[in-house]
Amino acid sequence: MSDVSVNIGGIRMKTPVMVASGTFGYGPEYADLVDLSGLGAIVVKGICVEPTLGNMTPRTAETRSGMLNAIGLPNPGFEGFVEKHMPFLRQYDVPVIVNVWGRTLEEYADIAEKFDSVDGVAGLEVNVSCPNIKEGSGLFGTDLNMFRQAIAGMRERTRLPLIPKLAPNVSDIKSFARTAEDCGADAISLINSYPAMAIDINTRRPKLANVTGGLSGPAIHPIAVKLVWEASSAVNIPVIGMGGIMTWEDAVEFIIAGATAVAVGTANFVNPLTAIEVAGGIREFLDRNGMASVSELTGTLET
Amino acid sequence: MNLRDVTVIEHVEVQGGYRLLVMDAPDIAAQVQPGQFIHLQIPDLRDALLRRPFSIYNAENNRLSVLYKGVGVGTRWMADLKPGDPLSVMGPLGHGFPIAEAGGYPVLVAGGYGMAALYIAARESRQKGTAFFGGASAGDILCVPEFEALGWEVRVTTEDGSLGMKGIVTDAMDEWLAQNRPEGEPEYFVCGPSGMLKAVGERAMKAGTKAWISLDNNMCCGVGACLTCVQKIRTADGAWEWQRACREGPVFECREVIWDGEESVEHRTSNIEHRTKS
């Protein structure tokens, strides 16, 4: 039987299918339904240094083949997270990747250093691209110079694997991918949700309190496949592909495009077992095609 | 909480666009507490992905039922569900109604199909009190015989006067409170539109009695992961924090809830505790 384990910048995963930040809480929300140890990795919801309130409601809106969200990264802050959620997460045999963010360059560097000494953290995914934070964070994902400074600053302060999560709304994804690699990132993940909005025509008000939000779900899958293909052609570090995966076929597209691993996001809200089922589908696909490991499929797009 | 593929046993129109959906779901049905909900995946609704939350109307003899009105994209599609069809159900979810306090006088208040969320609470309550059902017109008043059969006195209000007293449900409540002095302190169990929840809550607070209100916030994941359905909830020190309608709720005591537009109080950040429920 094919081996579906993968290594992402030193993080060894039993399967190439992770759950994406913001769609799986901190783990306990789905623990009744999903064997957390069967996931490739758990990427927890974004954490910054101080506790944060997030946006007002409504925070999400369903759209055709997807959904908008503008949750605004509410979180208990570094100390609150480590105290309340890490003891739970340490019980499971699964890599815990903490998604981290900041409002300033200093905050990015500080949060990286703080997590450096936390037991049970396998790596940090760097959220430079949340479309719903007004101060700073959005620009760290779209301004190449700010992006470089954020990642380089974090690299100096932590030994943990660093995985910048790239914004899709840039003119040249390859330059962000290369910059991440140049700054010492261990992998990159993409894409974050795509900036978007929806309007209630009867009230003429936006459907989100934040006015705009991020589009996720199958509506963005083809956009994500294209960006993963471009980004992976520009770097040698592993790429984690995400955006609208509902089935194992969607995930295999990312792998063929160049991804070493993938993450399931919005689909968790529909079927929390998606990541487990997708991993099974990938294994069977590799078996059927006589491939011994995921790496034999990664980046095999024929053009 | 379970995630199960269940089978539709019965799907019938009760009256005027209201439908009863009965499913064979033994392990979910066995766990249901009053005021909880289930999260349904509507099959083949390809471009509307998300699950839909439904109050549980009844759960007995391995069966789970919901009572709903076809109002949106999802519920319109559900009209085609027929016996034998499979359906993916997650549940039971949320923290529902407490058991009525001994020595008190329980009062149910329902707007629209809100009575569906109160039926199990009505059955489980040892004392049977008065139930106020309000709707736009006679066609919106459901389940009166069912509640009467459980021993409740049902008082009906319709906005057009086509059944019961003309007016809104709180008019009937006010009149009843003015004329009656029930034995024991009234304790309210409320489900309906937010304006009604607020109005009943205000009366309860004024009278110094309790009102348990079931919030109808928009939900996405249903289990507490996405933080879509958060509600401002008053903390012991007079500030507020977000709590999740799907996990800590949907039922809250009216004093806990801070409504939109209320004088803002200082917030406490994301102090969500992960209570575990079997």
Interface residues (C-beta under 8 A of the other chain):
Chain A: G22 T23 F24 G25 Y26 P28 E29 Y30 D32 L33 P51 T52 L53 G54 T57 P58 R59 T60 E62 R64 S65 G66 M67 N69 I71 P74 N75 P76 G77 G80 K84 F88 G217 P218 M246 T266 N268 F269 V270 N271 P272 L273
Chain B: M1 N2 L3 Q41 R46 D47 A48 L49 L50 R51 S88 M90 N217 N218 C220 C221 G222 V223 G224 A225 C226 L227 T228 C229 V230 W242 R247 H267 T269 S270 N271 I272 E273 H274 T276
